[in-house]
């Protein structure tokens, strides 16, 4: 009996692109009027303004052209992945990463599993603070070296980093790109109900880390260093500490630039390029060895980087077909006929469904909040609970949807098949959804404002 296997990630994404183009022939084209919100300075839809527009079906040629358009839209993060992947390959070739991991192993003897919650809390915090996503892909080489030396499967690297970040963002009380924008558009004070959200964030993260640790321990297999790795260690012997110090300084600059200076992907990519060059020279690789390391890193990360562009192309096709607003209108309109509690849970389901074609959290907030805010007022649903439904519905969908370019790129970079990930994540995802439902229902019960 053959085990079911999902199609190749590229096949999955191209299939969604074809489906999006086909829907432009089936669904009526329509649009909401838009205006600039004075608070968020973003274009938002005008509630009740949905109207039909002339059909613009996406033909075969246009659909194919939309793929490089999607790649162009994702160019900033694509080049970040290339340059960061090259940089960390150079760092890995110096032997410094393995040296650092071995030092960590020696000091956590018998307690290596504690590394997982430490990493998970770090990435969940970054997800909660600044919606960390695509930036994690660049860290795959480091995470793989760490998990390999600990004996944990590659899937653990995805779960402890990207998975934890998605959970942190979904339950965050402060994430400016999700709850921040949603609260502004719903005319709620920023950080309102922060304590309530924080309590459920702690529960959600604890549940996620429990599942991740449980899986890692069940599939742990210790791996010895290869001859090639030992040779690299010997070549850079005596310089490992300097390279690791350089890495620490680089990460400090990275965190400062992202959190305090609002760096974009271009600034991040420039930092990683400089870090890779400096690490190669400091680690004894020389100019030629450093260049060869970058080339190897480019090759290894190429597929992951390209997947982000293909994922972006799905939304490009839907926009060109003028059916994004039609999908939103069709899903949101029936909610007005439901009782309050069912309407709130319906909003959560709608936000989950919408996140498949609209994989941007901030974009989904600007699209749906102006529509659901007056609807919530009409049926007597707290706006705060409406925002909770958006967070849990859209945010948790990041864990399972193949249109999430970050997730697909992480899986490709670590060599984890999509069906392997789904087998691991489904029980945890359903548990987190139940926790989200409890939060929404409890918010209604206590009159959360």
C-alpha positions as CSV (number, residue, x, y, z in Angstrom):
1,X,0.0,0.0,0.0
2,X,1.5,3.3,-1.1
3,X,1.7,6.2,1.4
4,X,0.0,9.3,0.1
5,X,2.3,12.1,-0.8
6,X,1.4,15.7,-1.5
7,X,2.5,17.1,-4.9
8,X,5.8,18.9,-5.1
9,X,5.6,22.4,-3.4
10,X,6.1,24.0,-6.8
11,X,3.3,21.9,-8.3
12,X,1.0,22.9,-5.4
13,X,1.7,26.6,-5.9
14,X,1.3,26.5,-9.7
15,X,-1.9,24.6,-9.1
16,X,-3.2,27.4,-6.9
17,X,-2.1,30.0,-9.6
18,X,-4.1,28.0,-12.2
19,X,-7.1,27.7,-9.9
20,X,-7.0,31.5,-9.3
21,X,-7.0,32.2,-13.0
22,X,-9.9,29.8,-13.5
23,X,-11.9,31.5,-10.8
24,X,-11.6,34.8,-12.7
25,X,-13.8,33.2,-15.4
26,X,-16.3,31.8,-12.8
27,X,-16.7,34.5,-10.1
28,X,-18.1,37.9,-11.0
29,X,-15.6,40.7,-11.0
30,X,-16.3,43.3,-8.3
31,X,-14.6,45.9,-6.1
32,X,-15.1,47.9,-3.0
33,X,-14.5,51.7,-3.1
34,X,-11.4,52.6,-1.1
35,X,-10.2,55.6,0.9
36,X,-7.1,56.4,2.9
37,X,-7.5,55.9,6.6
38,X,-6.1,58.9,8.4
39,X,-4.9,56.9,11.4
40,X,-3.1,54.0,9.7
41,X,-2.4,55.9,6.4
42,X,-3.4,52.8,4.5
43,X,-6.0,52.4,1.8
44,X,-9.1,50.7,3.4
45,X,-12.3,49.5,1.8
46,X,-15.6,51.5,2.3
47,X,-18.2,49.3,3.9
48,X,-21.3,48.7,1.8
49,X,-19.6,50.0,-1.4
50,X,-19.2,46.6,-3.1
51,X,-20.2,46.8,-6.8
52,X,-19.7,44.9,-10.0
53,X,-17.0,45.9,-12.4
54,X,-16.3,44.7,-16.0
55,X,-14.9,41.2,-16.0
56,X,-11.2,40.9,-16.4
57,X,-10.5,37.1,-16.8
58,X,-6.9,36.1,-16.5
59,X,-5.9,34.3,-19.7
60,X,-3.1,31.7,-20.0
61,X,-0.5,34.2,-21.2
62,X,-1.4,36.7,-18.5
63,X,-1.3,34.0,-15.9
64,X,2.2,32.9,-16.9
65,X,3.4,36.6,-16.9
66,X,2.0,37.0,-13.4
67,X,4.5,34.5,-12.1
68,X,7.6,36.7,-12.8
69,X,5.4,39.6,-11.5
70,X,5.0,37.8,-8.3
71,X,8.8,37.2,-8.1
72,X,9.4,40.9,-8.7
73,X,6.9,41.8,-5.9
74,X,8.8,39.5,-3.6
75,X,12.3,40.6,-4.8
76,X,13.4,42.2,-1.5
77,X,12.9,39.0,0.5
78,X,14.1,36.8,-2.3
79,X,17.5,38.5,-2.4
80,X,17.6,38.5,1.4
81,X,17.3,34.7,1.4
82,X,20.1,34.4,-1.3
83,X,22.6,36.7,0.5
84,X,21.8,35.4,4.0
85,X,21.9,31.8,2.8
86,X,25.3,32.4,1.2
87,X,26.6,34.2,4.4
88,X,25.6,31.4,6.7
89,X,27.1,28.8,4.4
90,X,30.4,30.6,4.6
91,X,30.1,30.7,8.4
92,X,29.3,27.0,8.5
93,X,32.3,26.2,6.4
94,X,34.6,27.9,8.9
95,X,33.5,25.2,11.5
96,X,32.4,27.9,13.9
97,X,28.8,26.9,14.1
98,X,29.6,23.3,14.9
99,X,32.1,24.5,17.5
100,X,29.5,26.7,19.1
101,X,26.9,23.9,19.1
102,X,29.4,21.5,20.6
103,X,30.2,24.0,23.3
104,X,26.5,24.3,24.0
105,X,26.0,20.5,24.1
106,X,28.8,20.1,26.6
107,X,27.1,22.6,29.0
108,X,23.6,21.1,28.6
109,X,24.6,17.5,28.9
110,X,21.4,15.5,29.4
111,X,19.3,18.6,29.1
112,X,19.7,19.3,25.3
113,X,15.9,19.3,24.9
114,X,15.8,22.6,26.8
115,X,17.3,24.2,23.7
116,X,14.0,23.8,21.9
117,X,11.9,26.0,24.3
118,X,14.7,28.6,24.4
119,X,14.7,28.9,20.6
120,X,10.9,28.7,20.5
121,X,10.4,31.5,23.0
122,X,12.9,33.7,21.1
123,X,11.1,33.3,17.8
124,X,7.7,33.5,19.3
125,X,8.7,36.8,20.9
126,X,9.9,38.1,17.6
127,X,6.7,37.0,16.0
128,X,4.7,38.7,18.7
129,X,6.7,41.9,18.5
130,X,7.2,42.4,14.8
131,X,5.5,39.6,12.9
132,X,8.8,37.9,12.0
133,X,8.3,35.6,9.0
134,X,10.4,35.7,5.9
135,X,13.5,36.7,7.8
136,X,13.5,33.2,9.5
137,X,14.3,31.5,6.1
138,X,17.7,33.1,6.1
139,X,18.5,31.4,9.4
140,X,17.8,27.9,8.2
141,X,21.5,26.9,7.8
142,X,22.2,27.8,11.5
143,X,19.0,26.0,12.7
144,X,19.8,22.9,10.7
145,X,23.4,22.7,12.1
146,X,22.0,23.1,15.6
147,X,19.3,20.5,15.3
148,X,21.5,18.0,13.5
149,X,24.1,18.2,16.3
150,X,21.4,17.8,18.9
151,X,20.1,14.7,17.0
152,X,16.7,16.2,16.4
153,X,14.9,15.9,13.0
154,X,14.9,18.8,10.5
155,X,11.2,19.3,11.1
156,X,12.1,20.5,14.6
157,X,14.0,23.5,13.1
158,X,10.8,24.6,11.3
159,X,8.5,24.0,14.3
160,X,10.8,25.8,16.8
161,X,11.4,28.8,14.6
162,X,8.7,29.6,12.0
163,X,6.0,27.6,13.8
164,X,6.7,29.4,17.1
165,X,6.8,32.7,15.4
166,X,3.4,32.1,13.7
167,X,1.9,31.2,17.1
168,X,3.4,34.2,18.7
169,X,2.0,36.5,16.0
170,X,-1.5,34.9,16.2
171,X,-1.9,35.4,19.9
172,X,0.2,38.6,20.2
173,X,-1.1,41.6,22.2
174,X,1.3,44.0,20.4
175,X,2.1,42.8,16.8
176,X,1.9,46.1,14.8
177,X,1.2,44.3,11.5
178,X,-1.7,42.3,12.7
179,X,-3.4,43.3,16.0
180,X,-2.0,46.8,15.8
181,X,-3.5,47.6,12.3
182,X,-6.7,45.7,13.1
183,X,-7.2,47.7,16.4
184,X,-6.5,51.0,14.6
185,X,-9.0,50.2,11.9
186,X,-11.6,49.1,14.5
187,X,-11.0,52.4,16.4
188,X,-9.8,50.6,19.5
189,X,-6.9,51.8,21.7
190,X,-3.6,50.1,20.9
191,X,-2.7,47.4,23.4
192,X,-6.3,47.3,24.6
193,X,-7.1,43.9,26.2
194,X,-3.4,43.2,26.1
195,X,-3.4,41.2,29.4
196,X,-6.2,39.0,28.0
197,X,-4.3,38.3,24.9
198,X,-1.0,37.7,26.8
199,X,-2.6,35.1,29.0
200,X,-3.8,33.1,25.9
201,X,-0.4,33.6,24.2
202,X,1.3,31.9,27.1
203,X,-1.1,29.0,26.9
204,X,-0.8,28.7,23.2
205,X,3.0,28.8,23.2
206,X,3.3,26.3,26.0
207,X,1.0,23.9,24.0
208,X,3.0,24.4,20.8
209,X,6.4,23.9,22.5
210,X,5.1,20.8,24.3
211,X,4.1,19.3,20.9
212,X,7.4,20.3,19.3
213,X,9.5,18.8,22.2
214,X,7.4,15.6,22.2
215,X,8.0,15.1,18.4
216,X,11.7,15.9,18.7
217,X,12.3,13.4,21.5
218,X,10.4,10.7,19.7
219,X,12.5,11.1,16.5
220,X,15.9,11.9,18.0
221,X,18.9,10.2,16.3
222,X,22.4,11.3,17.2
223,X,24.6,12.0,14.2
224,X,28.4,12.0,14.2
225,X,30.4,14.7,12.4
226,X,31.6,13.8,8.9
227,X,35.2,13.8,7.8
228,X,34.6,16.9,5.7
229,X,33.2,18.7,8.7
230,X,36.2,17.6,10.9
231,X,38.5,18.9,8.2
232,X,36.7,22.3,8.1
233,X,36.9,22.4,11.9
234,X,40.7,21.9,11.8
235,X,41.2,24.5,9.1
236,X,39.4,27.2,11.2
237,X,40.8,26.0,14.5
238,X,41.6,28.8,16.9
239,X,39.4,31.3,15.0
240,X,36.0,29.8,15.9
241,X,35.5,32.1,18.9
242,X,36.2,35.2,16.8
243,X,33.7,34.1,14.1
244,X,31.1,33.3,16.7
245,X,31.7,36.7,18.3
246,X,31.3,38.3,14.9
247,X,28.0,36.4,14.5
248,X,26.7,37.6,17.8
249,X,27.6,41.2,16.9
250,X,25.9,40.7,13.5
251,X,22.7,39.4,15.1
252,X,22.7,42.3,17.6
253,X,22.8,44.7,14.7
254,X,20.1,42.8,12.9
255,X,17.7,42.9,16.0
256,X,18.4,46.6,16.5
257,X,17.9,47.5,12.8
258,X,14.6,45.5,12.5
259,X,13.0,46.5,15.8
260,X,14.3,50.1,16.3
261,X,15.3,51.4,12.9
262,X,12.5,49.7,10.8
263,X,14.9,48.1,8.4
264,X,13.6,46.6,5.2
265,X,14.7,43.5,3.5
266,X,17.4,45.4,1.5
267,X,19.2,46.6,4.7
268,X,19.0,43.1,6.2
269,X,20.4,41.5,3.1
270,X,23.3,44.0,3.1
271,X,24.1,43.2,6.7
272,X,24.2,39.5,6.0
273,X,26.4,39.9,2.9
274,X,28.9,42.0,5.0
275,X,28.7,39.4,7.8
276,X,29.5,36.5,5.4
277,X,32.5,38.3,3.8
278,X,33.9,39.2,7.2
279,X,33.3,35.7,8.6
280,X,35.0,34.1,5.6
281,X,38.1,36.2,5.9
282,X,38.3,36.0,9.7
283,X,37.7,32.2,9.6
284,X,40.6,31.6,7.2
285,X,38.6,30.9,4.1
286,X,40.2,33.6,2.0
287,X,38.6,35.5,-0.8
288,X,38.2,32.5,-3.1
289,X,36.9,30.2,-0.4
290,X,34.5,32.9,0.8
291,X,33.2,33.4,-2.8
292,X,32.8,29.7,-3.3
293,X,30.8,29.5,0.0
294,X,28.5,32.2,-1.2
295,X,27.9,30.4,-4.5
296,X,27.1,27.2,-2.7
297,X,24.7,29.0,-0.4
298,X,23.0,30.7,-3.4
299,X,22.5,27.3,-4.9
300,X,21.1,25.7,-1.7
301,X,18.6,28.5,-1.1
302,X,17.5,29.2,-4.7
303,X,14.4,26.9,-4.5
304,X,13.2,28.3,-1.2
305,X,13.6,31.9,-2.5
306,X,11.7,31.2,-5.7
307,X,8.8,29.6,-3.8
308,X,8.0,32.9,-2.2
309,X,7.7,34.6,-5.6
310,X,5.3,31.8,-6.8
311,X,3.2,32.2,-3.7
312,X,3.0,35.9,-4.2
313,X,1.9,35.3,-7.8
314,X,-1.4,33.7,-6.6
315,X,-2.5,37.1,-5.1
316,X,-1.3,38.9,-8.3
317,X,-3.6,36.7,-10.4
318,X,-6.6,37.2,-8.1
319,X,-6.1,41.0,-8.1
320,X,-5.8,41.1,-11.9
321,X,-9.0,39.1,-12.2
322,X,-10.8,41.6,-9.8
323,X,-12.1,38.8,-7.7
324,X,-10.4,39.3,-4.3
325,X,-13.1,41.7,-3.2
326,X,-15.8,39.4,-4.6
327,X,-14.5,36.5,-2.4
328,X,-14.4,38.8,0.7
329,X,-17.9,40.1,0.1
330,X,-19.3,36.6,-0.5
331,X,-17.8,35.2,2.7
332,X,-18.7,38.2,5.0
333,X,-22.2,38.9,3.9
334,X,-23.9,35.8,5.4
335,X,-22.5,36.6,8.9
336,X,-25.1,39.3,9.4
337,X,-27.8,36.6,9.7
338,X,-26.2,34.7,12.6
339,X,-26.6,35.0,16.4
340,X,-23.7,36.9,18.1
341,X,-21.6,33.9,19.2
342,X,-22.0,32.1,16.0
343,X,-21.2,35.2,14.0
344,X,-18.0,35.6,16.0
345,X,-16.9,32.1,15.3
346,X,-18.1,32.6,11.7
347,X,-15.8,35.5,11.4
348,X,-12.9,33.4,12.6
349,X,-13.7,30.8,10.0
350,X,-14.0,33.5,7.3
351,X,-10.7,35.0,8.2
352,X,-9.1,31.5,8.0
353,X,-10.6,30.9,4.5
354,X,-9.6,34.4,3.3
355,X,-6.0,33.9,4.4
356,X,-5.5,31.2,1.7
357,X,-5.8,33.7,-1.2
358,X,-4.7,36.7,0.9
359,X,-1.6,35.5,2.7
360,X,-0.7,39.0,4.1
361,X,-1.8,39.6,7.6
362,X,-1.7,43.4,7.3
363,X,-3.4,43.3,3.9
364,X,-6.1,41.1,5.2
365,X,-6.7,43.5,8.2
366,X,-7.1,46.5,5.9
367,X,-9.4,44.5,3.6
368,X,-11.7,43.0,6.3
369,X,-11.8,45.3,9.3
370,X,-13.7,48.2,7.7
371,X,-16.3,45.6,6.6
372,X,-16.7,43.6,9.8
373,X,-16.5,46.6,12.2
374,X,-20.0,48.0,11.2
375,X,-21.3,44.5,11.0
376,X,-20.1,43.8,14.6
377,X,-21.8,47.0,15.8
378,X,-25.0,46.0,14.0
379,X,-25.3,42.5,15.6
380,X,-24.0,43.6,19.1
381,X,-20.6,41.9,18.9
382,X,-17.7,43.6,20.7
383,X,-15.1,45.0,18.3
384,X,-12.3,43.6,20.5
385,X,-13.7,40.1,20.0
386,X,-14.0,40.7,16.3
387,X,-10.2,41.5,16.2
388,X,-9.5,38.4,18.2
389,X,-11.4,36.3,15.6
390,X,-9.2,38.0,12.9
391,X,-6.0,37.2,14.8
392,X,-6.8,33.6,15.4
393,X,-8.4,32.8,12.1
394,X,-5.8,34.5,9.8
395,X,-2.7,33.9,12.1
396,X,-3.2,30.2,12.8
397,X,-3.9,29.5,9.1
398,X,-0.2,30.4,8.5
399,X,0.6,27.0,10.0
400,X,-1.2,24.9,7.4
401,X,-1.8,26.8,4.2
402,X,0.4,26.0,1.2
403,X,0.0,29.6,0.0
404,X,2.2,30.7,2.9
405,X,5.4,31.3,1.1
406,X,7.4,31.5,4.3
407,X,6.2,28.0,5.4
408,X,6.8,26.4,2.0
409,X,10.2,28.0,1.7
410,X,11.2,26.8,5.2
411,X,10.1,23.2,4.4
412,X,11.9,23.3,1.1
413,X,15.1,24.6,2.7
414,X,15.1,22.0,5.4
415,X,14.0,19.1,3.2
416,X,10.8,18.4,5.0
417,X,7.9,17.3,2.8
418,X,4.6,19.1,3.1
419,X,2.7,16.0,4.1
420,X,5.2,15.3,6.9
421,X,4.6,18.8,8.2
422,X,0.8,18.4,8.1
423,X,1.0,15.1,9.9
424,X,2.9,16.9,12.7
425,X,1.0,20.1,12.7
426,X,-2.7,19.1,12.4
427,X,-3.3,18.0,16.0
428,X,-1.5,21.1,17.3
429,X,-3.3,23.4,14.9
430,X,-6.7,22.0,16.0
431,X,-5.7,22.4,19.6
432,X,-4.8,26.0,19.0
433,X,-8.0,26.7,17.1
434,X,-10.0,25.3,20.1
435,X,-8.0,27.6,22.4
436,X,-8.9,30.5,20.0
437,X,-12.5,29.5,20.2
438,X,-12.4,29.5,24.0
439,X,-10.8,32.9,23.9
440,X,-13.5,34.3,21.6
441,X,-16.4,32.8,23.5
442,X,-15.0,33.9,26.9
443,X,-14.5,37.4,25.5
444,X,-18.2,37.5,24.6
445,X,-19.2,36.1,28.0
446,X,-17.2,38.6,30.0
447,X,-18.0,41.5,27.8
448,X,-14.4,42.1,26.6
449,X,-14.0,45.7,25.2
